Amino acid sequence: MSNPKVRPALEKKPLSPRGSYDVAYFAQKHGLSLKDAMRLIKAHGSDRDAADRAAQRFHH
């Protein structure tokens, strides 16, 4: 069983194409391809909230 306190701490990390944020996790979380996830991360830099909102709009 996973520790529920770990996930919120991970979600506060900044987005970065240089590896401080797991692109595969972001892609899976939002149902995106790795290519699309990387594009969104690059477009929104370290603003996780903005990238999450963009990923939500990506499907609509």
Biopython code that builds the backbone (N, CA, C, O; Angstrom):
import numpy as np
from Bio.PDB.StructureBuilder import StructureBuilder

atoms = [
    (1, "MET", "N", (0.843, -1.175, 0.000)),
    (1, "MET", "CA", (0.000, 0.000, 0.000)),
    (1, "MET", "C", (0.890, 1.240, 0.000)),
    (1, "MET", "O", (1.849, 1.324, 0.767)),
    (2, "SER", "N", (0.566, 2.198, -0.862)),
    (2, "SER", "CA", (1.405, 3.387, -0.958)),
    (2, "SER", "C", (1.071, 4.377, 0.151)),
    (2, "SER", "O", (-0.034, 4.391, 0.695)),
    (3, "ASN", "N", (2.040, 5.181, 0.457)),
    (3, "ASN", "CA", (1.889, 6.203, 1.482)),
    (3, "ASN", "C", (1.198, 7.416, 0.864)),
    (3, "ASN", "O", (1.753, 8.016, -0.057)),
    (4, "PRO", "N", (0.001, 7.805, 1.336)),
    (4, "PRO", "CA", (-0.726, 8.926, 0.726)),
    (4, "PRO", "C", (-0.012, 10.262, 0.891)),
    (4, "PRO", "O", (-0.307, 11.203, 0.154)),
    (5, "LYS", "N", (0.914, 10.370, 1.830)),
    (5, "LYS", "CA", (1.631, 11.623, 2.033)),
    (5, "LYS", "C", (2.717, 11.840, 0.991)),
    (5, "LYS", "O", (3.196, 12.962, 0.825)),
    (6, "VAL", "N", (3.111, 10.795, 0.293)),
    (6, "VAL", "CA", (4.179, 10.911, -0.693)),
    (6, "VAL", "C", (3.696, 11.612, -1.948)),
    (6, "VAL", "O", (4.403, 12.482, -2.457)),
    (7, "ARG", "N", (2.546, 11.282, -2.463)),
    (7, "ARG", "CA", (2.037, 11.845, -3.718)),
    (7, "ARG", "C", (1.917, 13.371, -3.666)),
    (7, "ARG", "O", (2.398, 14.021, -4.594)),
    (8, "PRO", "N", (1.310, 13.987, -2.645)),
    (8, "PRO", "CA", (1.232, 15.450, -2.638)),
    (8, "PRO", "C", (2.606, 16.116, -2.672)),
    (8, "PRO", "O", (2.769, 17.160, -3.304)),
    (9, "ALA", "N", (3.576, 15.538, -2.011)),
    (9, "ALA", "CA", (4.923, 16.107, -2.039)),
    (9, "ALA", "C", (5.488, 16.040, -3.450)),
    (9, "ALA", "O", (6.144, 16.981, -3.896)),
    (10, "LEU", "N", (5.244, 14.942, -4.161)),
    (10, "LEU", "CA", (5.736, 14.806, -5.527)),
    (10, "LEU", "C", (5.059, 15.799, -6.458)),
    (10, "LEU", "O", (5.693, 16.316, -7.379)),
    (11, "GLU", "N", (3.796, 16.068, -6.232)),
    (11, "GLU", "CA", (3.059, 16.955, -7.123)),
    (11, "GLU", "C", (3.453, 18.415, -6.955)),
    (11, "GLU", "O", (3.061, 19.247, -7.774)),
    (12, "LYS", "N", (4.207, 18.750, -5.931)),
    (12, "LYS", "CA", (4.661, 20.120, -5.735)),
    (12, "LYS", "C", (5.975, 20.399, -6.452)),
    (12, "LYS", "O", (6.422, 21.545, -6.497)),
    (13, "LYS", "N", (6.601, 19.366, -7.015)),
    (13, "LYS", "CA", (7.847, 19.571, -7.744)),
    (13, "LYS", "C", (7.570, 20.369, -8.999)),
    (13, "LYS", "O", (6.517, 20.213, -9.616)),
    (14, "PRO", "N", (8.506, 21.225, -9.384)),
    (14, "PRO", "CA", (8.309, 22.000, -10.605)),
    (14, "PRO", "C", (8.436, 21.134, -11.841)),
    (14, "PRO", "O", (9.115, 20.108, -11.825)),
    (15, "LEU", "N", (7.777, 21.551, -12.912)),
    (15, "LEU", "CA", (7.900, 20.866, -14.196)),
    (15, "LEU", "C", (9.186, 21.329, -14.863)),
    (15, "LEU", "O", (9.542, 22.505, -14.786)),
    (16, "SER", "N", (9.867, 20.425, -15.502)),
    (16, "SER", "CA", (11.071, 20.801, -16.220)),
    (16, "SER", "C", (11.456, 19.718, -17.204)),
    (16, "SER", "O", (11.470, 18.542, -16.841)),
    (17, "PRO", "N", (11.766, 20.074, -18.431)),
    (17, "PRO", "CA", (12.210, 19.077, -19.393)),
    (17, "PRO", "C", (13.576, 18.497, -19.039)),
    (17, "PRO", "O", (13.985, 17.494, -19.623)),
    (18, "ARG", "N", (14.283, 19.106, -18.099)),
    (18, "ARG", "CA", (15.608, 18.628, -17.724)),
    (18, "ARG", "C", (15.570, 17.491, -16.725)),
    (18, "ARG", "O", (16.626, 17.050, -16.271)),
    (19, "GLY", "N", (14.400, 17.002, -16.364)),
    (19, "GLY", "CA", (14.337, 15.807, -15.556)),
    (19, "GLY", "C", (13.814, 15.959, -14.148)),
    (19, "GLY", "O", (13.711, 14.956, -13.442)),
    (20, "SER", "N", (13.474, 17.167, -13.692)),
    (20, "SER", "CA", (12.973, 17.282, -12.339)),
    (20, "SER", "C", (11.501, 16.872, -12.252)),
    (20, "SER", "O", (10.939, 16.810, -11.159)),
    (21, "TYR", "N", (10.889, 16.598, -13.379)),
    (21, "TYR", "CA", (9.515, 16.123, -13.399)),
    (21, "TYR", "C", (9.440, 14.945, -14.350)),
    (21, "TYR", "O", (9.998, 15.004, -15.446)),
    (22, "ASP", "N", (8.777, 13.899, -13.964)),
    (22, "ASP", "CA", (8.703, 12.680, -14.763)),
    (22, "ASP", "C", (7.669, 12.852, -15.871)),
    (22, "ASP", "O", (6.465, 12.896, -15.616)),
    (23, "VAL", "N", (8.152, 12.949, -17.087)),
    (23, "VAL", "CA", (7.276, 13.134, -18.250)),
    (23, "VAL", "C", (6.326, 11.953, -18.402)),
    (23, "VAL", "O", (5.156, 12.134, -18.739)),
    (24, "ALA", "N", (6.824, 10.747, -18.156)),
    (24, "ALA", "CA", (5.984, 9.554, -18.277)),
    (24, "ALA", "C", (4.823, 9.603, -17.285)),
    (24, "ALA", "O", (3.700, 9.229, -17.624)),
    (25, "TYR", "N", (5.088, 10.061, -16.068)),
    (25, "TYR", "CA", (4.023, 10.177, -15.070)),
    (25, "TYR", "C", (2.988, 11.206, -15.518)),
    (25, "TYR", "O", (1.786, 10.958, -15.425)),
    (26, "PHE", "N", (3.446, 12.351, -16.001)),
    (26, "PHE", "CA", (2.542, 13.403, -16.465)),
    (26, "PHE", "C", (1.684, 12.894, -17.629)),
    (26, "PHE", "O", (0.480, 13.144, -17.678)),
    (27, "ALA", "N", (2.314, 12.184, -18.557)),
    (27, "ALA", "CA", (1.587, 11.641, -19.713)),
    (27, "ALA", "C", (0.532, 10.639, -19.263)),
    (27, "ALA", "O", (-0.605, 10.679, -19.731)),
    (28, "GLN", "N", (0.899, 9.757, -18.371)),
    (28, "GLN", "CA", (-0.051, 8.747, -17.886)),
    (28, "GLN", "C", (-1.178, 9.397, -17.094)),
    (28, "GLN", "O", (-2.342, 9.025, -17.244)),
    (29, "LYS", "N", (-0.838, 10.352, -16.264)),
    (29, "LYS", "CA", (-1.828, 11.041, -15.423)),
    (29, "LYS", "C", (-2.931, 11.680, -16.270)),
    (29, "LYS", "O", (-4.100, 11.693, -15.885)),
    (30, "HIS", "N", (-2.531, 12.212, -17.439)),
    (30, "HIS", "CA", (-3.487, 12.929, -18.279)),
    (30, "HIS", "C", (-3.877, 12.175, -19.549)),
    (30, "HIS", "O", (-4.614, 12.708, -20.379)),
    (31, "GLY", "N", (-3.395, 10.947, -19.711)),
    (31, "GLY", "CA", (-3.745, 10.150, -20.885)),
    (31, "GLY", "C", (-3.163, 10.698, -22.172)),
    (31, "GLY", "O", (-3.806, 10.652, -23.220)),
    (32, "LEU", "N", (-1.943, 11.219, -22.095)),
    (32, "LEU", "CA", (-1.281, 11.817, -23.252)),
    (32, "LEU", "C", (-0.159, 10.924, -23.758)),
    (32, "LEU", "O", (0.314, 10.038, -23.046)),
    (33, "SER", "N", (0.258, 11.166, -24.985)),
    (33, "SER", "CA", (1.467, 10.505, -25.478)),
    (33, "SER", "C", (2.664, 11.206, -24.828)),
    (33, "SER", "O", (2.546, 12.330, -24.339)),
    (34, "LEU", "N", (3.798, 10.540, -24.827)),
    (34, "LEU", "CA", (5.003, 11.158, -24.262)),
    (34, "LEU", "C", (5.374, 12.427, -25.023)),
    (34, "LEU", "O", (5.816, 13.411, -24.431)),
    (35, "LYS", "N", (5.190, 12.393, -26.333)),
    (35, "LYS", "CA", (5.507, 13.555, -27.167)),
    (35, "LYS", "C", (4.632, 14.757, -26.786)),
    (35, "LYS", "O", (5.137, 15.870, -26.636)),
    (36, "ASP", "N", (3.333, 14.532, -26.632)),
    (36, "ASP", "CA", (2.423, 15.619, -26.262)),
    (36, "ASP", "C", (2.701, 16.118, -24.840)),
    (36, "ASP", "O", (2.644, 17.319, -24.578)),
    (37, "ALA", "N", (3.001, 15.191, -23.927)),
    (37, "ALA", "CA", (3.317, 15.580, -22.553)),
    (37, "ALA", "C", (4.558, 16.463, -22.519)),
    (37, "ALA", "O", (4.584, 17.471, -21.812)),
    (38, "MET", "N", (5.582, 16.094, -23.276)),
    (38, "MET", "CA", (6.809, 16.897, -23.313)),
    (38, "MET", "C", (6.534, 18.276, -23.887)),
    (38, "MET", "O", (7.074, 19.269, -23.401)),
    (39, "ARG", "N", (5.705, 18.346, -24.910)),
    (39, "ARG", "CA", (5.357, 19.654, -25.493)),
    (39, "ARG", "C", (4.684, 20.556, -24.459)),
    (39, "ARG", "O", (5.011, 21.737, -24.349)),
    (40, "LEU", "N", (3.747, 19.991, -23.707)),
    (40, "LEU", "CA", (3.055, 20.793, -22.689)),
    (40, "LEU", "C", (4.012, 21.231, -21.589)),
    (40, "LEU", "O", (3.948, 22.371, -21.130)),
    (41, "ILE", "N", (4.889, 20.346, -21.169)),
    (41, "ILE", "CA", (5.854, 20.691, -20.119)),
    (41, "ILE", "C", (6.790, 21.792, -20.609)),
    (41, "ILE", "O", (7.080, 22.733, -19.869)),
    (42, "LYS", "N", (7.259, 21.684, -21.832)),
    (42, "LYS", "CA", (8.140, 22.724, -22.371)),
    (42, "LYS", "C", (7.412, 24.054, -22.502)),
    (42, "LYS", "O", (7.998, 25.109, -22.261)),
    (43, "ALA", "N", (6.142, 24.011, -22.881)),
    (43, "ALA", "CA", (5.366, 25.234, -23.078)),
    (43, "ALA", "C", (5.074, 25.953, -21.767)),
    (43, "ALA", "O", (4.966, 27.179, -21.746)),
    (44, "HIS", "N", (4.946, 25.204, -20.675)),
    (44, "HIS", "CA", (4.543, 25.808, -19.417)),
    (44, "HIS", "C", (5.652, 25.857, -18.371)),
    (44, "HIS", "O", (5.423, 26.287, -17.241)),
    (45, "GLY", "N", (6.832, 25.424, -18.739)),
    (45, "GLY", "CA", (7.979, 25.548, -17.848)),
    (45, "GLY", "C", (7.740, 24.918, -16.492)),
    (45, "GLY", "O", (7.308, 23.768, -16.406)),
    (46, "SER", "N", (8.013, 25.651, -15.443)),
    (46, "SER", "CA", (7.936, 25.090, -14.096)),
    (46, "SER", "C", (6.566, 25.272, -13.437)),
    (46, "SER", "O", (6.408, 24.979, -12.252)),
    (47, "ASP", "N", (5.593, 25.743, -14.180)),
    (47, "ASP", "CA", (4.255, 25.968, -13.619)),
    (47, "ASP", "C", (3.405, 24.710, -13.771)),
    (47, "ASP", "O", (2.759, 24.512, -14.800)),
    (48, "ARG", "N", (3.410, 23.868, -12.752)),
    (48, "ARG", "CA", (2.681, 22.592, -12.803)),
    (48, "ARG", "C", (1.187, 22.819, -12.978)),
    (48, "ARG", "O", (0.541, 22.105, -13.746)),
    (49, "ASP", "N", (0.633, 23.792, -12.285)),
    (49, "ASP", "CA", (-0.807, 24.039, -12.380)),
    (49, "ASP", "C", (-1.207, 24.402, -13.811)),
    (49, "ASP", "O", (-2.217, 23.917, -14.322)),
    (50, "ALA", "N", (-0.418, 25.249, -14.446)),
    (50, "ALA", "CA", (-0.717, 25.646, -15.825)),
    (50, "ALA", "C", (-0.613, 24.443, -16.766)),
    (50, "ALA", "O", (-1.441, 24.282, -17.663)),
    (51, "ALA", "N", (0.388, 23.611, -16.565)),
    (51, "ALA", "CA", (0.543, 22.423, -17.413)),
    (51, "ALA", "C", (-0.619, 21.454, -17.206)),
    (51, "ALA", "O", (-1.120, 20.872, -18.169)),
    (52, "ASP", "N", (-1.047, 21.281, -15.964)),
    (52, "ASP", "CA", (-2.193, 20.410, -15.684)),
    (52, "ASP", "C", (-3.460, 20.947, -16.339)),
    (52, "ASP", "O", (-4.234, 20.183, -16.917)),
    (53, "ARG", "N", (-3.672, 22.255, -16.251)),
    (53, "ARG", "CA", (-4.858, 22.850, -16.888)),
    (53, "ARG", "C", (-4.792, 22.688, -18.402)),
    (53, "ARG", "O", (-5.803, 22.394, -19.039)),
    (54, "ALA", "N", (-3.616, 22.876, -18.979)),
    (54, "ALA", "CA", (-3.459, 22.712, -20.429)),
    (54, "ALA", "C", (-3.709, 21.268, -20.838)),
    (54, "ALA", "O", (-4.309, 21.014, -21.882)),
    (55, "ALA", "N", (-3.259, 20.332, -20.034)),
    (55, "ALA", "CA", (-3.483, 18.913, -20.345)),
    (55, "ALA", "C", (-4.978, 18.592, -20.280)),
    (55, "ALA", "O", (-5.475, 17.793, -21.074)),
    (56, "GLN", "N", (-5.683, 19.201, -19.354)),
    (56, "GLN", "CA", (-7.137, 18.999, -19.261)),
    (56, "GLN", "C", (-7.820, 19.523, -20.526)),
    (56, "GLN", "O", (-8.725, 18.879, -21.055)),
    (57, "ARG", "N", (-7.391, 20.681, -21.005)),
    (57, "ARG", "CA", (-7.986, 21.276, -22.204)),
    (57, "ARG", "C", (-7.567, 20.528, -23.469)),
    (57, "ARG", "O", (-8.274, 20.576, -24.476)),
    (58, "PHE", "N", (-6.447, 19.848, -23.428)),
    (58, "PHE", "CA", (-5.902, 19.163, -24.584)),
    (58, "PHE", "C", (-6.892, 18.142, -25.138)),
    (58, "PHE", "O", (-6.955, 17.940, -26.351)),
    (59, "HIS", "N", (-7.654, 17.505, -24.278)),
    (59, "HIS", "CA", (-8.596, 16.469, -24.691)),
    (59, "HIS", "C", (-9.939, 17.031, -25.137)),
    (59, "HIS", "O", (-10.728, 16.302, -25.739)),
    (60, "HIS", "N", (-10.229, 18.304, -24.864)),
    (60, "HIS", "CA", (-11.549, 18.845, -25.139)),
    (60, "HIS", "C", (-11.562, 19.727, -26.328)),
    (60, "HIS", "O", (-12.611, 20.261, -26.688)),
]
sb = StructureBuilder()
sb.init_structure("model")
sb.init_model(0)
sb.init_chain("A")
sb.init_seg("    ")
for serial, (resi, resn, name, xyz) in enumerate(atoms, 1):
    if name == "N":
        sb.init_residue(resn, " ", resi, " ")
    sb.init_atom(name, np.array(xyz, "f"), 0.0, 1.0, " ", f" {name:<3s}", serial, name[0])
structure = sb.get_structure()
